[in-house]
Amino acid sequence: MRFLIFIFLALSAGIGLTMLADNPGYVLISRQPWSIETSLIIFILGLLAIFVLFYLLLRLLDNLLSTPSRLRRWQAQHNRNQAAEDTHKGITEMIIGHWPQAEKLLTRRLANSTQPEINLLGAAWIAQQTNNHKKRDDCISEATALAASAVEGSLTAVGLVQCQLLEQAGEIEKALDTARKLLQQTPANPAVIRSLIRLLKTAKQWQELLDTLAAVNRYHVLTEKELQTLQSLAATRLLAGSSNDDELDKNWKMLHKKLRKKTDIIAAYCHALIESGRHREAETLIRSTLKREWSDELVEIYGLLKTENPGAQLKQAESWLSDHPTETPLMLCMGRLAIKSQLWGMAQSYLELAVQNGDSHEAALELGWLFESLGETDAAIHAYKTGLEKSLGNRTQDFTVPVQSRMEPKSVNPISPEVEINTDHETRSPSLAYSSESK
């Protein structure tokens, strides 16, 4: 387009000059006592020359007047370039471990850096590695002040780095306070949510973790599996950490209804009830839960309960045999309950079956304890050896009891202070269906 305009102007000038050459005309300028007379073409050329000279003079004056500001702009740009180069070199030195050089490069041109908070975060990280916590905190504070007026997200980035540095230094409470503030500012930020969850786990703040998980669930930061795993962890640890019955009951009631139906959380609650001596409550809860949903863990706990009527527990466990005839946890449970009911032959039968069917080292150890209590030393040693191998992961291919004789112990260790061992029962294992001994 400019070329076409230039061609047009050139043609117009050529036509005009041609016309002037045919009829040059003249120009007379008179002012007493002076007068100037010249041809028109010379007058036009003179005007053009004066215009060009005037234009050049104005450009020269403009350049002279604007030189200081142009120099300042050039200097500022040069300083920014130098600051960017220092930041790049500083981060490189920081990564490779040259911390003194890195700190010098990151902090010497902060005023000229386009993102000085990044440099300060790097300097804070270096201070953390050298255990200079005061300098770290000073750098974080300065970075926070700068980030407040920077682009959106800078303040959150500074806060997340601060959390990580405080956590690394073991200052969990300070890190938690920072993470809580960040969550209030940006409640849907995935990095903030995960940071707070991690810190709450480290600080073992299980109730707050449960509350946080419930609050942030609507943002879908965690997968369903992650959410359930964290909820189960927090709930079980909360129940296990209850210091007394009142606190235990309070923590249990505070759990969401859905959590109180999960078998792993019920198992944690039952363990806590057992620790408090509330075996009957645990028995009732386990029984009602197993009607709704089967759980190997709850079945094993059921065998550990100490109620006033172990025979009734044994009959209850018998009712589960039809649906779970040879499952190892149920065999272990019934073996334990048979011991409490002084049914030694039945106990041996179920415990041996539990050892044969699965990898339950507990069943082998229970069987060893039973043999030892009944004076069967060789059988007890073999059972203990089997249990130890299973607990260490060395699977025993075949389990047989080396001694098959009548249980007539030379010396008997009572199963419990309240129970005397009845030596009338035989070592021969009864059938899985209850004999008259179970009634």
Rosetta blueprint (number, residue, H / E / L):
1 M L
2 R H
3 F H
4 L H
5 I H
6 F H
7 I H
8 F H
9 L H
10 A H
11 L H
12 S H
13 A H
14 G H
15 I H
16 G H
17 L H
18 T H
19 M H
20 L H
21 A H
22 D H
23 N L
24 P L
25 G L
26 Y E
27 V E
28 L E
29 I E
30 S E
31 R E
32 Q L
33 P L
34 W E
35 S E
36 I E
37 E E
38 T E
39 S E
40 L H
41 I H
42 I H
43 F H
44 I H
45 L H
46 G H
47 L H
48 L H
49 A H
50 I H
51 F H
52 V H
53 L H
54 F H
55 Y H
56 L H
57 L H
58 L H
59 R H
60 L H
61 L H
62 D H
63 N H
64 L H
65 L H
66 S H
67 T H
68 P H
69 S H
70 R H
71 L H
72 R H
73 R H
74 W H
75 Q H
76 A H
77 Q H
78 H H
79 N H
80 R H
81 N H
82 Q H
83 A H
84 A H
85 E H
86 D H
87 T H
88 H H
89 K H
90 G H
91 I H
92 T H
93 E H
94 M H
95 I H
96 I H
97 G L
98 H L
99 W H
100 P H
101 Q H
102 A H
103 E H
104 K H
105 L H
106 L H
107 T H
108 R L
109 R L
110 L H
111 A H
112 N H
113 S L
114 T L
115 Q L
116 P H
117 E H
118 I H
119 N H
120 L H
121 L H
122 G H
123 A H
124 A H
125 W H
126 I H
127 A H
128 Q H
129 Q H
130 T L
131 N L
132 N L
133 H H
134 K H
135 K H
136 R H
137 D H
138 D H
139 C H
140 I H
141 S H
142 E H
143 A H
144 T H
145 A H
146 L H
147 A H
148 A L
149 S L
150 A L
151 V L
152 E L
153 G L
154 S H
155 L H
156 T H
157 A H
158 V H
159 G H
160 L H
161 V H
162 Q H
163 C H
164 Q H
165 L H
166 L H
167 E H
168 Q H
169 A L
170 G L
171 E L
172 I H
173 E H
174 K H
175 A H
176 L H
177 D H
178 T H
179 A H
180 R H
181 K H
182 L H
183 L H
184 Q H
185 Q H
186 T L
187 P L
188 A L
189 N L
190 P H
191 A H
192 V H
193 I H
194 R H
195 S H
196 L H
197 I H
198 R H
199 L H
200 L H
201 K H
202 T H
203 A H
204 K L
205 Q L
206 W H
207 Q H
208 E H
209 L H
210 L H
211 D H
212 T H
213 L H
214 A H
215 A H
216 V H
217 N H
218 R H
219 Y H
220 H L
221 V L
222 L L
223 T L
224 E H
225 K H
226 E H
227 L H
228 Q H
229 T H
230 L H
231 Q H
232 S H
233 L H
234 A H
235 A H
236 T H
237 R H
238 L H
239 L H
240 A H
241 G L
242 S L
243 S L
244 N L
245 D H
246 D H
247 E H
248 L H
249 D H
250 K H
251 N H
252 W H
253 K H
254 M H
255 L L
256 H L
257 K L
258 K L
259 L H
260 R H
261 K H
262 K L
263 T H
264 D H
265 I H
266 I H
267 A H
268 A H
269 Y H
270 C H
271 H H
272 A H
273 L H
274 I H
275 E H
276 S L
277 G L
278 R L
279 H H
280 R H
281 E H
282 A H
283 E H
284 T H
285 L H
286 I H
287 R H
288 S H
289 T H
290 L H
291 K H
292 R H
293 E L
294 W L
295 S L
296 D H
297 E H
298 L H
299 V H
300 E H
301 I H
302 Y H
303 G H
304 L H
305 L L
306 K L
307 T L
308 E L
309 N L
310 P H
311 G H
312 A H
313 Q H
314 L H
315 K H
316 Q H
317 A H
318 E H
319 S L
320 W L
321 L L
322 S L
323 D L
324 H L
325 P L
326 T L
327 E L
328 T H
329 P H
330 L H
331 M H
332 L H
333 C H
334 M H
335 G H
336 R H
337 L H
338 A H
339 I H
340 K H
341 S L
342 Q L
343 L L
344 W H
345 G H
346 M H
347 A H
348 Q H
349 S H
350 Y H
351 L H
352 E H
353 L H
354 A H
355 V H
356 Q H
357 N H
358 G L
359 D L
360 S L
361 H H
362 E H
363 A H
364 A H
365 L H
366 E H
367 L H
368 G H
369 W H
370 L H
371 F H
372 E H
373 S H
374 L L
375 G L
376 E L
377 T H
378 D H
379 A H
380 A H
381 I H
382 H H
383 A H
384 Y H
385 K H
386 T H
387 G H
388 L H
389 E H
390 K H
391 S H
392 L L
393 G L
394 N L
395 R L
396 T L
397 Q L
398 D L
399 F L
400 T L
401 V L
402 P L
403 V L
404 Q L
405 S L
406 R L
407 M L
408 E L
409 P L
410 K L
411 S L
412 V L
413 N L
414 P L
415 I L
416 S E
417 P L
418 E L
419 V E
420 E L
421 I L
422 N L
423 T L
424 D L
425 H L
426 E L
427 T L
428 R L
429 S L
430 P L
431 S L
432 L L
433 A L
434 Y L
435 S L
436 S H
437 E H
438 S H
439 K L
